[in-house]
Amino acid sequence: MAYSKQQLDNIKHQLNYHAYRYYVEDSPELPDAEYDRLMQTLLAIEAEHPEWVMADSPSQRVGGAPLSAFETVTHELAMLSLGNAFSDEDLADFERRVKDRLGHTESVTYTCEPKLDGLAVSLIYENGRLVQAATRGDGATGENITHNVKTIRNVPLTLQAGDWPERLEVRGEVFMPKAGFEALNDAALKRGDKTFANPRNAAAGSLRQLDSKVAANRPLSFYAYAVGVMSTSFGEGQSERLQQLKQWGLALSPEVKQVSGLEGVKATTKISWPVVRIYPMKLMG
């Protein structure tokens, strides 16, 4: 059966939409078998018309030819490390600095989420298409890992329809869920291979493979937590920006929560002291 370019684009749109429903919304609309049928149709069309294969095609998630080395990427906006607080007193000092900077005396609204133990990455979208992914590195420069990040199922290669900035940097964490990590190590043990010490090492090691087919076979996931460079601003604060990113197809941690004051921050976790990433709402506006 002969297919047109328009039919190919329609199949790509369907695959991107249903991947969003499955990996971001956790609300699939299509049976796995039907999704697989669409993917096989896409692969067959692209095999017949290799000139139609684009970098944002869902087929590119399977991994390509290995690289000989990683390119260095200079971050346009430095990826700074997080500040730490180890006690209620440290947290109170943090809030005092926030209020001084904002000239604010009332209760501060914070956006809180768990600090994931993975690898910080920067995703650059131009005209809604993923064009670059890089590690944080030393904060000023990192490594180009676009070929590996494209294999992560919940990283959109093309943003969902919307009024997104012409150029947008999304920052987030690539990590390996515990169940996936355990399954990966179980499989390694059965083969007699070396196992990973922890999920963070497994995630970092996967992203630093020159052969993207290795990353494609690892249970990696991504959660967005901030924006960097953007050609036009959007959202009134951190919470609004995160929700907008989700509408464009980026996955967020399900534990993201907006709270009021330090007591709200401390109430976001059941452990004795919060280990969370917190953003004063207006500082991110």
Steps between C-alpha positions, in 0.01 A plus 500: 500500500634841402493770765524876461712740706178635652403151617845457653465830688158392625640171635785689672246735658295205628806328646617819673153564641454148634852500648403820684181340630693194618824643640395847618128483578511133611167463322546294180227511238643237264571128558869410485440279196351789304786729598748235384310468171529874440873488580557214257314692232719804568817291474383342175424839342831649610687195367335556163556878512819568702492860377191550716674398825524800735689541827171535692351176368392248768713246309814681617449381859647159423854636476735562210862440411748536791688828541877515506501758784277748681489863387539774762204732553528845657189589697358839403372535856710329767351189659575581861493244779226504761548659839466274804315534827552246776279628779194709577735790574659472156156498342395807697818679383411410144155651534643819650725537196203440271291766671787748499551449128129533425438781747226271630371477858204264461498121474691372196345251256740221406499230235645179648606169350735215595867534410557207267831317504577490130679719248409863431453573130414793276262456206490764226187527285493718190164557333366219718759240396768350721834605350743446789534322832801553724625398841548761771873427511680762707210743465666701226562220249357153457489218246266466205288191574219571252532154339436330836229732635296448184458136600324591828132430444353789699725768349299659216689535174235752396305715745124472512312773316505829682642848515847388605803730471688478173802395706455327834740331740341243731703378795431181686627169633559174320465213744432130521192392699566242769301223331687552174834506682427173676389335175816625326725353771304172509552460126872579539536236772337237280748580222790499744568869436601771744212670681453871574560628853196728506236656268692827467811326368282296267331813360824695463678205342217452252510862386877491448493211255633580152263234363145633542356149458629430853303794642194397297496168686531655846189593709571874509249772576498880511326762715517870417554738793597841358563711192820669392538706184173598331433739215174616663397469863189315616321427826464710815725278710658159538175307539340656192812440296513134598134450411558667165795269434272205573244628249778515241582134567770504771461259791502636856554326831154398628602632844529864383297710738442869566497584872491805725784587737766286662248283681354409164847410375569275796160335467578382145703207631445235765867473596643695791649771283399593146723395212329700230568745221319826588438810292355828630219565255582862414874447473429284197247739348 
